[in-house]
Amino acid sequence: MSQAAQSKGQQRRGTPTYGGGPPGQSKGGSDRPRRPRREPVEEVWVPKTILGQKVESGEISSLEEIIEAGLRIQESGIIKKLLPDLKSEVVDVGIIQKMTSNGQSTRFKAIVAAGNENGYLGIGQGKSKQMRIAIEKATNQAYLNVNPIKLGCGSWECRCDQKHSIPFKVRGKGGSVTIEIIPAPRGLGLVAGGKIKRLLELAGLKDAWTTAKGSTPTMNSTSKAILDC
């Protein structure tokens, strides 16, 4: 019997050829473990401004001191240092298409809200050719736009001394959108739409009535109107 016939008979009987093996093993026969995924490393904040150096050293310990002094915040790390419980959430994302001489260009737009659910809220926008970079820009801008929100109880039905609503009726406008927030008694909840309700929750409101007029699906104008309130 020739050597070629013997090799054909081995293949019929199921003898594995070179490169075969059990599932999960490489062609060379080595059983190497897969490398674990690298977790993102948080960047250490290094202050670049005089205000940031004062916050890092502990000379300034609250955001109210910066607002009362009328100082300008140029680093998002200052807000993260003074308000460590601040949360950020993507409110809206979209695509911007523009026709140029070289063809059609596409960019992404993101709107991010930042708040600690206890009297602070900020909203920012970011644009970039990549979605991740647009969200990072919007998050950084939202931290820089964080402002204190006046909380209280302005409802004549409740008349308590807790900060669960707003002290009086307010109205804000952004573009074609007009939003009005009315104080409500404790236990009522937030009477508002989905995204508007989430922005009010980030600001720290628990009970309120709201009315909205205009093109409210346009989150650019709606977020500006809420921040104006």
N, C-alpha and C positions, 0 to 999 in steps of 0.2 A: 504493500500500500504506500503510495507516495506521500510526501510531506504536506502537499497542498490539500490532499483529501483528508488527512488527519486534522488540519486546521479547520476545514469546513465542518467536520463532524463535531469538533469542540464547540463551534459557534451554535450548531443546532442544539446541543445538549445544554446550552445556557452558560457556557464558560465566559466570564466577563473579559472583555478586551481591555487594552490600555486606555486609561482615562475614565473607566467606569468606576462604580463604587456606590456605597450607600448614599441615600439622599442627605444633603447638607454638607457633603464632603467635596472638596475642590477636585479638579481634574488630575492634579498631580498626586492625589492621595493624601495630602496633608489636611488635618482637621484643625485649622486655625480659628480661634474665637474672633467674633466680630468686634470692632472697636466701638466702645460706648459713645453716644452722642455728647458733644461738648455743650455744657450749659452756658448761657450767656453770662459774662462777667460784668458786674455793675461797675460803672466808672466812678472813681473817687473824685469828688468835687474839690477843685482847687480854686479859691477865690481870686478874681482878677481885678476887682474894683475895691476902692477904699471901704465902701459899705459892706461888701462881702467879707472883707478881712475883719471888720468890727463884729459882724454876726458870727464868724467862725471863732473869734477869740472870746465871745460871750459878753462883749460890751453892750450889744443890743440883743435883747432876749425876746422881743415880741414884735409882731407886725404893726401894732398900734403906734409904737414909738416912731416907726418909719413914716407912717401916714401923717401923724401929727407934725413931724418935722418937715414934711413936704419933700422928702427925698425920692429920687427916682430909682426904681429897681431895674437893673439891667441883666441880672443873672437869675435863672430859674432855681439854682441851688440855694439861694437865700430863702425862697418860699418853702422848699423841701426841708430846710433846716429848721425854720420857725414853725412850720405846720407839717409834722411828720405823718399825721393821719389823713392827709389829703388824698383823694381818690380821683382818677382820671377815667373818662369814659368817652368812647367814640360816638358822637351824636349822628353824624351823617357823612357819607362819602359819595363822590361823584366824579364824572369824567368831563374834562374840558377839551374840546376839539377846535382847532384853529387852522385855517387854510393859509399857508405861506407860499412864497415863491419856490421853495424846495419841495412843496407837497403838504400833506396834511400832518399836523403835529398833534399829539395826544398827551395830555397831562392829567394828573389826578388831584382832586381837591378833597380835603378832609376838615371836619369841624369836630373839635374835642372840647368837652366840658370838664372842669376840675373843681371839686368841692369836698369839704370835710363833713357835710351833713350837720353842721353846727354853726352856721352863720358866715360862711365864706364860699364865694363862687367866682369862677373865672371861665371865660369862653375864648377860644382861639381858633384861627384858621391857618392852614398850610397847603402849599401847592408844590408839586414836584412831578418828575417823570416816573417815579417809583412810588407805589402806594405806601410802603413802609416809611420812606423819608418824609412823605407828606403828613403822615400821622405823627411822626416825631416833631416836625416843625409846628404842627397845630398844638401838640401837647406842651411844648416849650412856651408857645405864645399864650396858652391858657393859664399856665403858672404865672407868667408875668402880668396877666390881667386880673389876678385874684383880688377881690375887694370885699370888705365886710358888708354883711347884710343885716339890716335892722329887723330884729325879731321881737315879738311881744304878743299881747292879747288885746286886740282892738274891737272884739265882738261884744255887743251889749247883752247878748244872751249868756255869755260865759263870765266875763268880768273877773278872771283869775289873774294871778301874778306870774304865771309861767310863760316861757317863750316858745309857744307852739305855733303861733301864726304871725301876722304882721300887725303893727300898732295902728295902722290906718289904711284906708283904701289908696292904692297907687295905680298909676297908668303909665305904660311905656310904649314907645313906638319905634319900629325898625322897618324901613322901607314902606311897603303897603300894609304891614301887619300892625295892629293895635291890640294890646293885651291889657286887661284890667284885672287886678288881684284884689279881692275883698276879704277882710278878716272873717273867720268862721269860728264857731264854738268848738271846744275840745271834744274829740271823739268823732267828728264828722268825717275827717280825712281830706284828701285833695280831690276836688271836683275839677278835673282837667283831662286833656287828652294824653296819649301815651308818652310822647317825647317831652311835651311841656311838663307833664307830671314828674318825669324823671329829673328834669332840670330843677324843679322846685324842691324835690327830695334832696338833691345834692346841695342845695342852698341851706337846707335845714328846716323847711316848712313842713308841718305835719297836718295842718287843717287850714283850708282856704277855698273860697269860690273863685273861679276864673271865667272871664269872657274873652273871646278872641274874634277879631274881625280881619278880613283880608286873606291873602294867600298863605295860610298857615303851613301847608306842606313844604314851603320854601324855608328850610331850617336856617338859612343865612339870616333872613329877616326876622324869623321867629326868635332865634337866640339873642339877637340884638335887642328886640323888644323886651324880652325877659330880663336881660341885664340892665336895661334902662329902667325897668320897674324897681 
